[in-house]
Amino acid sequence: MRCYAIEGGTPLKGELQVKGNKNAVLPMIAAALLTDEPVLLRNVPDIVDVDVMLRAARSLGVETRREADAVTLTAANVKSVELDRELCSSVRTSLLFTGPLLARTGKATIWPPGGDVIGRRRLDAHFYGLKGLGAKLLSETHPYVFEMPEAVGRDLFFDEASVTATEHILMTATLAKGRTILRNAAAEPHVVDLGNLLLKMGAQISGLGTNTITIDGVEKLSGADHQVVSDHIEAASFLAMVAATHGEATIHGTTPGQFWMARRVFERLGVEFELHSDHIFLPGGQSLAVKPDFGNAIPVVADGPWPQFPSDMMSCSIVLATQCAGAVLFFEKMFESRLYFVDRLVGMGANAIVCDPHRVLISGPSQLRGTELSSPDIRSGMALVIAALCAKGKSLIHNANIIDRGYTDIVSRIEALGGRISERNG
């Protein structure tokens, strides 16, 4: 296991290139199973979760080749319809191989997926969608065994706007007979980007970016060459990091429309940044202060389905709030365990009241103290890195491997911004 040694107190300054979107690439790897022709993905981040998904694809017979940030996947021969148990337990998106396997072979055997422990993460929408398209669940115990002699389109309504379920059924429906309508579908940028890849492969899809997606099934999909959209969660994480250390940075490779809600939230914390066509500029010298709601009420930052504030941005924003003058309430609606990491911030000196599993009140600014910590999940791990960079003294963050599941070259990129960070075993 690796850990990060961080000496805090240095404002970060410089330029940064945002990497490809993790949550777009992972389902795209599964989507390569929908065709026997090569699928070329560009701007693929070099992270652990991508490596696990590529290993899972290879275990099914998919040929993979990686050159720098480009990955070519060729599923000419599907040799297996069962994923390895350990691979499934390593990443949540392993479940997304189910639909493409059923579409290609009519069979799939999958073990329960893993991923971050941030609360209950239902599989019901996945099973509902697969069954709606004609799949039969032959075993409800582990592993899950599916059969689908023929996929048939259907009008489906999700009881929650699940991102992964939308991606899963969207992929599967591209080869179904007839029309599929996904209602209450997710509209996140990575869902849209997956849809754009499928369109290049010959799928017939309309309504991407809305809550109603229509798919007219086709008999065959072809290969494609696709540039993966940039990762707005990573960009927002670095914005929070630079702002919390009272620094200044330009982040390249961004898309303005992906940050409209994030900008509103940052403005509530007294942080202004400029949205340009292909980059974001966060100026230095800002006075971080919470802006009360009308009537001098304590503002609330709440997450929700797109285009609301993403749950994945909450952890880093909470750390940023510890460095802002004033009080703000964070309301994590989606996952009941995401806020557990706040106890670690309290141990560093943050003035935080955990009201319940979903709400935390932050009053700042607080002078955080360096300490020894352990990363509980990807986003909280990055939040603790930010806290350590703000803190007085040295911090050790153990279990840093988990941060590598979602962020590329953290140490070198923070060093390039002037941060004092190193990597060691322990």
Secondary structure, DSSP 8 states (H G I E B T S, - for coil): -EEEEEE-----EEEEE--B-HHHHHHHHHHGGG-SS-EEEES----HHHHHHHHHHHHTT-EEEEETTEEEEE-S----SB--HHHHHH-GGGGGGHHHHHHHHSEEEE-------SS----HHHHHHHHHTT-EEEESSSSEEEE-S--B--EEE-SS--HHHHHHHHHHHTTSBSEEEEES----HHHHHHHHHHHHTT-EEE-TTSSEEEEE--S----EEEE--B-HHHHHHHHHHHHHTT-EEEEES--GGGGHHHHHHHHHTT---EE-SSEEEE-SS---B---BTTTB--EEEB-STTSB-GGGHHHHHHHHTTSBEEEEEE--S-TTGGGGHHHHHHTT-EEEEEETTEEEEEE----B--EEE--SHHHHHHHHHHHHHSBSEEEEE-GGGGGGT-SSHHHHHHHTT-EEEEEE-
